[in-house]
């Protein structure tokens, strides 16, 4: 009975550590549409590729609202949250039209430095293969196991997931005073290398490192890039020319037209009554 309880606690701990974690400080979107419809919005917090049939997608101020700019296929956005209405799902993203491609990868916005928020149609977005995808694909191969390893004086390397993109490498000098690492999950890849998953370690959440070769930043990476529609032709970079809309008619002109029409209708009605 005691052994069964210990196993249950171990599985529960591993499951809790593998749930995608939120940032230490919650970021709140400033988008006006989001603020008006916050209760109808769902958190997403995952990356997606732009994949429009026409070679691009359109950034909009709000779902199906005023267009801002076109973004070519192949750009990767971090979708903060989604909104669905009438069977159409939209994603809230951050962008900076005055910066390079990497500007689309930001998580939080900052209007003072040119960052803005916009919406994209999720129908034409393709999910970026991340560690959540990896866990789903290898669910039967992940073993909840607590292994403790010393990291002092080592240049540990971290990856998004086993066989996934390299994230960064620690400086051996920075790890001299660090406590040992304890894994929550262990996985063995096709090459026989053992990997460990850590839920939280020195400010880093949900990271993987190769237990068999912890200081190697050049481990083989599996290609999970999806087949996308060809990107639209255009100038260099990822942003196509900004949409241009017909200039709006001033309110005073519209009011004047309405007034003239009203007066004309009234005079015609009076003339008809006199004839009658």
Buried (B, 14 or more C-beta within 10 A) or exposed (E): EEEEEEEEEBEEBBEEBBEEEEEEEEEEBBBEBBEEBEEEBEEBBBBBBBBBEEBBBBBBBBBEEEBBBBBBBBBBBBBBBBBEEEEEBBBBBBBBBEBEEEBBEBEBBEEEEEBBBBBBBBBBBBBBBBBBBBBEEBEEEBEBBEBEBEBEEBBBBBBBBBBBEBBEBBEBEEBEEBEEBEBBBBBBBEEEBBBBBBBEBEEEBBBBBBBBBBEBEEBEEEEBEEEBBEBBEBEEEBBBEEEEEEEEEEEEEEEEEEEEEEEEEEEEEEEEEEEE
